Amino acid sequence: MSLNRVLRKVKRAFRGRPSPAADVAWYLAHGRRPWSRGYLPYRDDFVARAIGDPLTLEGFRGRSPLPAGYGTYLDERTVEFPWLFAHLRPGPTLLLDAGSILNAVHLVDHPLIREKKLHIVTLGPEASCFWDRGVSYLFADLRALPYADGTFDEIACISTLEHVGKDNAIYTRDASFRENRSTDFEMAIRELRRVCRTGGQLLLSVPYGRFIDFGWYQQFDAPMLDRAIAAFGPAEVDETIFRYVDGGWRLSDREACAACEGFNIHDTKYFNPSSSLDYDPDFAAASRAVAAVRLTKGG
């Protein structure tokens, strides 16, 4: 299950509930279960504090070991966002968010993002919109971007590539996006390379481990990740693997994560009345491994 889909269902479930502070208090008092009441504001606050701490970002930039229990019971956004913000270039660059991962107030209001010109491209409109902060929106397919060659200084594609060519009808009413084209992620990567300027960078993350096709997205294994990197044809590659283990996130490597599988909350009794499944013992929220790769475009 994609995180964006889970987020929408959780938000609908708790619409009209008490304040975020009250929800967080409930979450902390009831075992901190993933996707339960209060999970989202707690996680978003965790991310906001991480990306707002220069020492944390420096640690992600330098691949320092994560603190024990980092991101306990939380999903991969707790490592993806600090990694992303640690590798964005300072200054007023032209940034493309390929997949609308940055379309949240605690992200667009970060000083590093506010000094950039942010373009968000996604399949369809979303509830949140920050045009008043100068954010530009475009609804398009990553496999056919309506931008000129070499437009962007930086591109962020965080936990999006795994959805390309899969059943994306959940994100748009356009039934034509109900697909099963498992190799189209390479087409999207080539488009991202095309619109990236020479010397620019693509900051990419995907769920990693044993290959699994969930229908609406696919978990990348090592050969798929290599194909994505090769499709970009980078001058430089900087790769980091994160793994959820023992209730928290830590640095890892491809080999150690080769058999990792994600957790699907929608298979449990909390979202499926006909199921008897509960959380796994490690209380994983989603992916158990993530590959984060910085690719620099050569001449």
Secondary structure, 3 states (H helix, E strand, C coil): CCHHHHHHHHHHHCCCCCCHHHHHHHHHHCCCCCCCCCHHHHHHHHHHHHHCCHHHHHHHHCCCCCCCCCCCCCCCHHHHHHHHHHHCCCCCCEEEEECCCCCCHHHHCCHHHHCCEEEEEECCCCCCCCHHHCCEEEECCCCCCCCCCCCEEEEEEECCHHHCCCECCCCCCCHHHECCCCCCHHHHHHHHHHHEEEEEEEEEEEEECCCEECCCCEEECHHHHHHHHHHHCCCEEEEEEEEEECCEEEEECCHHHCCCCCCCHHHCCCCCCCCCCCCCCCCCCCCCEEEEEEEECCC
